[in-house]
Amino acid sequence: MRGAGHAAWAAAMVVAAVLPAAGCGGGGQEGGPGVLTSSWSDPPNPLEPANTNEVQGGKVLDMLFRGLKRYNPRTGAAENMLAEKIETSDSRTFRITVRNGWTFSNGEPVTARSFVDAWNYGAGLRNNQRNAYFFGYIEGYDKVHPDSGTQRADTLSGLRVTGPRTFTVTLGQKFSTFPDTLGYAAFAPLPRAFFDHHADWLKKPVGNGPYRVKSYTRGFMMSLRTWRHYPGPDPARNNGVDLKVYTDGNTAYTDLLSGNLDLVDDVPAAQLKNVEADLQGRYINTPAGIIQTLAFPFYDPRWNKPGMEKVRTGLSMAINRDQITRTIFHGTRTPAGDWTSPVLGAAGGFQQGLCGAACTYDPGRARKLVREGGGLPGGQVRISYNADAGSHREWVDALCNSVNNALGNDKACVGNPIGTFADFRNQIGRHRMPGPFRAGWQMDYPLIQNFLQPLYYTGASSNDGTWSDKNFDRLVDQANAEPDRARAVRLFQRAEEVVRDSMAAIPLWYQNGSAGYAQRLSHVALNPFSVPVYNEIKVG
């Protein structure tokens, strides 16, 4: 998942209000006793699990659905939820048993068919689901979702229902940690109502999680209420959540301070200097599975010729990460020393300092490497970013100042603002970037594989710079096929070393999750994805 979200705003959002939402006045109590209010942005797409690949929609899906696995909100570990057991003898065919007693909030039982039908729908080319590539490991994907031409099959040949609560998944290649991916929202089950009455379901989604949708008015609020008959082990400890739409994070923060909002889950950069004094202990700043990098246009031969790995490494060494994270981000970012995230932990694949000297500020060495590599293409680096969100301009300007100072040339690096995120993504997709460009990645699931394969494998779904290395691909394939988890992690780390030696992308910093909350809330926490653990929050 790209950190900023990567889908364009839909022309028309079909999730519409079916009941009038509560008014936005009168403070955080507006939704009724035990209901909390939280800042939010309208998701760009309908809330289909396989069609939601950005944070705002993901927050809702995490409240509405439970899958075979769930990621522990504190450790990120993939733990069984609806999966009674997942078995394999070859890391390619998996036998899955669904727990008995689970239902959707409309009373329909959750069965093996609920998963198989949902995954076939998500994979189908005709259904145009943005997360379809997550099903690409399953046999038959090339027929259900061909790279070109029309869909040649309606179902994945690798999915087979074997009983009311059992089904098998056969992959096209070995993938030993495949079960750990199954907590991602794209793999959620769907009720028959989704297929039989699709338009109605989109207006008021029905899931199997601890909350139900009460109403949604686009541009205003989504109201969710606790499902009292939720069968899971993690019920809601409040009566509901009203997600209030804000287009300006500073306005949300002001509403929090004035008592008109209970929770802000992304404190804007402009408020970071004062947030601790403002909130007096009700501020959260915790590591999240998000990394910011600079990607390169390897489709441009100027950036892909022999010796350019020295130039890319030199640029990395010209960036004073410590200074930028202190002065621009006030400690809500941590200088990156590898291409993954500290939330993975050592057992999950995080290797502190793997980047080594290549990620250490060293102006003298930076100048030497850039010179030895043949110099900057065209004599100047233009760093592209979308200018319509976040503090991108501030950090890009600071980064360029650092590079210019290190290289002794005040015109060596300049920012290249692109008006909107949609335009930015369009230029990336059309391979029109004139130089390095900002790239954020928020993990889909807590595996080192998720930080490497989607971004750097040849032809991968999010390999926006089209970098390619046969040795990297070979190591990733070996790691996926390795049944021993520790050995698989070591193979992935060897693949990451290939990324380092080529400097396929420059790691900048790991992003923290930040939140502030009202006095009437307790047990507020962010999970490793930087999303509030809404079901654990108590009100009053």
Helices and strands as residue ranges (DSSP letters): G 27-29, E 35-40, G 49-51, H 55-64, E 69-71, E 78-80, E 83-88, E 93-98, H 112-123, G 125-127, G 132-135, H 141-144, E 159-163, E 166-170, G 178-183, G 185-187, H 192-196, H 198-203, E 211-217, E 221-226, E 240-245, H 249-258, E 263-264, G 269-271, H 275-279, E 283-295, H 301-304, H 308-317, H 321-327, E 333-335, G 342-344, H 345-348, G 356-359, H 363-372, G 377-379, E 381-386, H 392-407, E 413-418, H 421-429, E 437-442, H 448-456, H 470-481, H 485-502, E 505-517, E 521-522, G 534-536, E 538-539
